[in-house]
Amino acid sequence: MHWYDYSSNPKIIMGTFPDGLAIEDLELVSVVLSDGDSVKFQFSRLSLPINSPKKWRIRKYNALYLSLEFSSIYKLTMNGWRSGAICSPIIEQANGKIGITIIANDLKIIVESKFFRIADLSGYDDIRND
């Protein structure tokens, strides 16, 4: 299985990247905790995958934005923080729980939840690439 197969909406990835999307070397832009029971991770990738959609290339997008949301949280641990940390999140399912682990230098985040969804996937023009 691929990481997105654990989400409630894997078609967002498959509709945009029929060959799949690796989540390696992503920049962790933010972590958003809701006053409910969810946490959202927002990532940026300062290059487009080779198999990116034609419309993204036509619009001259040079980066990818990905937002992942985990809800009905069983466990959340976070040690350290550094915005802009480069990471390769690991998303797995075990014992009826879906988890994400993010490790980058002095940062370590572990979440176990009941639900996982891809909140957003889009291309954009990042001025840092100019």
DRENPA-3360 file (N, C-alpha, C; in nm, 2 decimals, always signed):
BEGIN
1 = MHWYDYSS = +0.08/-0.12/+0.00/+0.00/+0.00/+0.00/+0.09/+0.12/+0.00 ~ +0.03/+0.23/-0.06/+0.10/+0.36/-0.05/+0.04/+0.44/+0.06 ~ +0.12/+0.54/+0.10/+0.08/+0.63/+0.22/-0.06/+0.68/+0.20 ~ -0.10/+0.72/+0.08/-0.23/+0.79/+0.05/-0.35/+0.69/+0.06 ~ -0.32/+0.56/+0.05/-0.42/+0.46/+0.05/-0.48/+0.45/+0.19 ~ -0.41/+0.50/+0.29/-0.47/+0.50/+0.43/-0.56/+0.62/+0.45 ~ -0.57/+0.71/+0.36/-0.65/+0.83/+0.37/-0.80/+0.80/+0.33 ~ -0.89/+0.88/+0.38/-1.03/+0.86/+0.34/-1.06/+0.91/+0.20;
9 = NPKIIMGT = -0.96/+0.98/+0.14/-0.98/+1.03/+0.00/-0.85/+1.02/-0.09 ~ -0.81/+0.89/-0.11/-0.69/+0.87/-0.19/-0.70/+0.92/-0.33 ~ -0.82/+0.94/-0.38/-0.84/+0.97/-0.52/-0.78/+1.11/-0.55 ~ -0.76/+1.20/-0.45/-0.70/+1.33/-0.47/-0.56/+1.31/-0.52 ~ -0.49/+1.21/-0.47/-0.35/+1.19/-0.52/-0.36/+1.12/-0.65 ~ -0.44/+1.01/-0.66/-0.44/+0.93/-0.78/-0.50/+1.01/-0.90 ~ -0.59/+1.10/-0.88/-0.64/+1.19/-0.98/-0.54/+1.29/-1.04 ~ -0.45/+1.33/-0.95/-0.34/+1.42/-0.99/-0.21/+1.36/-1.03;
17 = FPDGLAIE = -0.18/+1.25/-0.96/-0.06/+1.17/-0.99/-0.09/+1.03/-1.01 ~ -0.13/+0.98/-1.13/-0.17/+0.84/-1.15/-0.07/+0.74/-1.11 ~ +0.06/+0.78/-1.12/+0.17/+0.69/-1.08/+0.20/+0.70/-0.93 ~ +0.13/+0.78/-0.86/+0.15/+0.80/-0.71/+0.24/+0.92/-0.68 ~ +0.25/+0.95/-0.56/+0.33/+1.07/-0.51/+0.41/+1.03/-0.39 ~ +0.54/+1.04/-0.40/+0.63/+1.02/-0.29/+0.63/+1.14/-0.20 ~ +0.64/+1.12/-0.07/+0.64/+1.23/+0.02/+0.78/+1.23/+0.09 ~ +0.88/+1.27/+0.01/+1.01/+1.28/+0.06/+1.07/+1.42/+0.04;
25 = DLELVSVV = +1.15/+1.46/+0.13/+1.22/+1.59/+0.12/+1.11/+1.71/+0.11 ~ +1.02/+1.70/+0.20/+0.91/+1.80/+0.21/+0.96/+1.90/+0.32 ~ +0.92/+2.03/+0.30/+0.94/+2.13/+0.40/+0.82/+2.14/+0.49 ~ +0.83/+2.12/+0.62/+0.72/+2.13/+0.71/+0.70/+2.28/+0.74 ~ +0.59/+2.33/+0.68/+0.56/+2.47/+0.69/+0.49/+2.50/+0.82 ~ +0.39/+2.42/+0.86/+0.31/+2.45/+0.99/+0.25/+2.32/+1.04 ~ +0.22/+2.33/+1.17/+0.14/+2.23/+1.23/+0.02/+2.31/+1.30 ~ -0.10/+2.27/+1.27/-0.22/+2.34/+1.32/-0.30/+2.24/+1.40;
33 = LSDGDSVK = -0.32/+2.28/+1.53/-0.40/+2.20/+1.62/-0.53/+2.27/+1.63 ~ -0.64/+2.19/+1.61/-0.77/+2.25/+1.62/-0.82/+2.24/+1.76 ~ -0.93/+2.32/+1.79/-0.98/+2.31/+1.92/-1.07/+2.19/+1.94 ~ -1.09/+2.12/+1.83/-1.15/+1.99/+1.83/-1.05/+1.88/+1.86 ~ -1.05/+1.78/+1.78/-0.95/+1.67/+1.80/-0.87/+1.63/+1.68 ~ -0.82/+1.74/+1.61/-0.75/+1.71/+1.49/-0.62/+1.79/+1.48 ~ -0.53/+1.74/+1.40/-0.40/+1.82/+1.37/-0.38/+1.81/+1.22 ~ -0.34/+1.93/+1.17/-0.31/+1.94/+1.03/-0.17/+1.98/+1.01;
41 = FQFSRLSL = -0.11/+1.90/+0.91/+0.03/+1.93/+0.88/+0.03/+1.99/+0.74 ~ +0.10/+2.10/+0.72/+0.11/+2.17/+0.59/+0.26/+2.16/+0.55 ~ +0.27/+2.11/+0.42/+0.41/+2.08/+0.37/+0.42/+2.16/+0.23 ~ +0.54/+2.19/+0.20/+0.58/+2.25/+0.07/+0.69/+2.16/+0.02 ~ +0.69/+2.15/-0.11/+0.81/+2.09/-0.18/+0.85/+2.19/-0.29 ~ +0.98/+2.23/-0.28/+1.02/+2.34/-0.37/+1.07/+2.29/-0.51 ~ +1.01/+2.18/-0.55/+1.03/+2.13/-0.68/+0.90/+2.05/-0.71 ~ +0.87/+2.04/-0.84/+0.75/+1.96/-0.88/+0.80/+1.82/-0.92;
49 = PINSPKKW = +0.72/+1.72/-0.88/+0.76/+1.59/-0.93/+0.76/+1.58/-1.08 ~ +0.84/+1.49/-1.14/+0.85/+1.48/-1.28/+0.71/+1.46/-1.35 ~ +0.63/+1.38/-1.28/+0.49/+1.35/-1.34/+0.38/+1.44/-1.29 ~ +0.42/+1.57/-1.27/+0.32/+1.67/-1.23/+0.22/+1.70/-1.34 ~ +0.10/+1.74/-1.31/+0.00/+1.77/-1.41/+0.05/+1.87/-1.51 ~ +0.00/+1.85/-1.64/+0.04/+1.95/-1.75/-0.01/+2.09/-1.71 ~ -0.13/+2.10/-1.65/-0.18/+2.24/-1.62/-0.09/+2.31/-1.52 ~ -0.02/+2.24/-1.44/+0.07/+2.30/-1.34/+0.19/+2.36/-1.42;
57 = RIRKYNAL = +0.24/+2.28/-1.51/+0.35/+2.33/-1.59/+0.32/+2.44/-1.68 ~ +0.20/+2.44/-1.74/+0.15/+2.55/-1.82/+0.14/+2.68/-1.74 ~ +0.09/+2.67/-1.61/+0.08/+2.78/-1.53/+0.21/+2.82/-1.46 ~ +0.32/+2.75/-1.50/+0.46/+2.78/-1.45/+0.47/+2.76/-1.30 ~ +0.39/+2.67/-1.24/+0.41/+2.64/-1.10/+0.55/+2.57/-1.08 ~ +0.61/+2.60/-0.97/+0.74/+2.54/-0.95/+0.76/+2.47/-0.81 ~ +0.64/+2.46/-0.74/+0.64/+2.40/-0.61/+0.51/+2.33/-0.58 ~ +0.51/+2.24/-0.48/+0.39/+2.17/-0.45/+0.35/+2.20/-0.30;
65 = YLSLEFSS = +0.22/+2.21/-0.28/+0.17/+2.23/-0.15/+0.08/+2.11/-0.11 ~ +0.10/+2.05/+0.01/+0.03/+1.93/+0.05/-0.01/+1.95/+0.20 ~ -0.14/+1.93/+0.23/-0.19/+1.95/+0.36/-0.26/+1.81/+0.40 ~ -0.21/+1.76/+0.52/-0.26/+1.63/+0.57/-0.33/+1.65/+0.70 ~ -0.45/+1.60/+0.72/-0.52/+1.62/+0.85/-0.55/+1.48/+0.91 ~ -0.52/+1.48/+1.04/-0.55/+1.36/+1.12/-0.65/+1.39/+1.23 ~ -0.75/+1.31/+1.24/-0.85/+1.35/+1.34/-0.89/+1.23/+1.43 ~ -0.96/+1.25/+1.54/-0.98/+1.16/+1.64/-0.85/+1.10/+1.69;
73 = IYKLTMNG = -0.77/+1.20/+1.75/-0.64/+1.17/+1.79/-0.63/+1.08/+1.91 ~ -0.55/+0.97/+1.91/-0.52/+0.89/+2.02/-0.40/+0.93/+2.09 ~ -0.30/+0.98/+2.01/-0.17/+1.01/+2.07/-0.11/+1.12/+1.98 ~ -0.05/+1.22/+2.05/+0.02/+1.33/+1.98/+0.14/+1.36/+2.07 ~ +0.26/+1.34/+2.02/+0.38/+1.38/+2.09/+0.47/+1.47/+1.99 ~ +0.53/+1.57/+2.05/+0.61/+1.66/+1.97/+0.73/+1.71/+2.05 ~ +0.84/+1.69/+2.00/+0.97/+1.73/+2.06/+1.04/+1.82/+1.97 ~ +1.07/+1.94/+2.01/+1.13/+2.04/+1.93/+1.04/+2.10/+1.83;
81 = WRSGAICS = +1.09/+2.21/+1.77/+1.01/+2.27/+1.66/+1.11/+2.36/+1.58 ~ +1.09/+2.35/+1.45/+1.16/+2.44/+1.36/+1.08/+2.45/+1.23 ~ +1.03/+2.56/+1.21/+0.96/+2.58/+1.08/+1.05/+2.57/+0.97 ~ +1.01/+2.50/+0.86/+1.10/+2.49/+0.75/+1.18/+2.36/+0.75 ~ +1.16/+2.28/+0.85/+1.24/+2.16/+0.86/+1.21/+2.07/+0.74 ~ +1.31/+2.01/+0.68/+1.30/+1.92/+0.57/+1.28/+1.78/+0.62 ~ +1.18/+1.71/+0.58/+1.15/+1.58/+0.63/+1.09/+1.49/+0.53 ~ +1.08/+1.36/+0.56/+1.01/+1.26/+0.48/+0.92/+1.19/+0.57;
89 = PIIEQANG = +0.79/+1.24/+0.58/+0.70/+1.18/+0.67/+0.67/+1.03/+0.64 ~ +0.65/+0.96/+0.75/+0.61/+0.81/+0.73/+0.47/+0.80/+0.78 ~ +0.38/+0.75/+0.69/+0.24/+0.73/+0.73/+0.22/+0.58/+0.72 ~ +0.16/+0.52/+0.83/+0.14/+0.38/+0.84/+0.01/+0.35/+0.91 ~ -0.04/+0.23/+0.90/-0.16/+0.19/+0.97/-0.13/+0.06/+1.04 ~ -0.17/+0.06/+1.17/-0.15/-0.06/+1.25/-0.25/-0.06/+1.37 ~ -0.30/-0.18/+1.40/-0.39/-0.19/+1.51/-0.51/-0.10/+1.51 ~ -0.56/-0.08/+1.38/-0.68/+0.01/+1.37/-0.65/+0.16/+1.38;
97 = KIGITIIA = -0.52/+0.19/+1.39/-0.48/+0.34/+1.40/-0.40/+0.38/+1.28 ~ -0.41/+0.50/+1.24/-0.33/+0.56/+1.13/-0.23/+0.65/+1.20 ~ -0.11/+0.64/+1.16/-0.01/+0.72/+1.23/+0.08/+0.80/+1.13 ~ +0.14/+0.91/+1.17/+0.24/+0.98/+1.10/+0.35/+1.00/+1.19 ~ +0.47/+0.98/+1.14/+0.60/+1.02/+1.21/+0.68/+1.11/+1.13 ~ +0.72/+1.22/+1.19/+0.80/+1.32/+1.12/+0.92/+1.34/+1.20 ~ +1.04/+1.32/+1.14/+1.16/+1.34/+1.21/+1.25/+1.42/+1.12 ~ +1.31/+1.53/+1.18/+1.40/+1.62/+1.11/+1.49/+1.69/+1.21;
105 = NDLKIIVE = +1.62/+1.66/+1.21/+1.71/+1.72/+1.30/+1.66/+1.71/+1.44 ~ +1.63/+1.82/+1.50/+1.59/+1.83/+1.64/+1.43/+1.82/+1.66 ~ +1.37/+1.79/+1.55/+1.22/+1.78/+1.55/+1.17/+1.63/+1.54 ~ +1.08/+1.60/+1.63/+1.02/+1.47/+1.62/+0.87/+1.48/+1.66 ~ +0.78/+1.44/+1.56/+0.64/+1.44/+1.59/+0.58/+1.30/+1.56 ~ +0.50/+1.26/+1.65/+0.43/+1.13/+1.63/+0.28/+1.15/+1.66 ~ +0.20/+1.11/+1.56/+0.05/+1.11/+1.58/-0.01/+0.98/+1.55 ~ -0.10/+0.94/+1.63/-0.18/+0.82/+1.61/-0.33/+0.87/+1.61;
113 = SKFFRIAD = -0.40/+0.83/+1.51/-0.54/+0.88/+1.50/-0.63/+0.77/+1.44 ~ -0.76/+0.80/+1.44/-0.86/+0.71/+1.38/-0.88/+0.74/+1.24 ~ -0.87/+0.87/+1.20/-0.90/+0.91/+1.06/-0.78/+0.99/+1.01 ~ -0.77/+0.99/+0.88/-0.66/+1.06/+0.80/-0.72/+1.10/+0.67 ~ -0.70/+1.23/+0.63/-0.75/+1.27/+0.50/-0.65/+1.37/+0.44 ~ -0.65/+1.37/+0.31/-0.56/+1.47/+0.24/-0.65/+1.60/+0.23 ~ -0.61/+1.70/+0.30/-0.69/+1.82/+0.31/-0.67/+1.91/+0.18 ~ -0.55/+1.91/+0.12/-0.52/+1.99/+0.01/-0.40/+1.94/-0.07;
121 = LSGYDDIR = -0.40/+1.95/-0.20/-0.29/+1.92/-0.28/-0.30/+2.02/-0.40 ~ -0.19/+2.10/-0.41/-0.19/+2.20/-0.52/-0.05/+2.23/-0.56 ~ -0.04/+2.28/-0.68/+0.08/+2.34/-0.73/+0.08/+2.49/-0.71 ~ +0.19/+2.55/-0.70/+0.19/+2.70/-0.69/+0.33/+2.75/-0.73 ~ +0.34/+2.88/-0.75/+0.46/+2.95/-0.78/+0.53/+3.00/-0.66 ~ +0.64/+2.94/-0.61/+0.71/+2.98/-0.49/+0.82/+3.08/-0.53 ~ +0.82/+3.20/-0.48/+0.91/+3.30/-0.52/+1.06/+3.26/-0.48 ~ +1.07/+3.17/-0.38/+1.20/+3.13/-0.34/+1.28/+3.05/-0.45;
129 = ND = +1.20/+3.01/-0.55/+1.26/+2.93/-0.67/+1.29/+3.03/-0.78 ~ +1.27/+3.15/-0.77/+1.30/+3.25/-0.88/+1.45/+3.28/-0.88;
% end
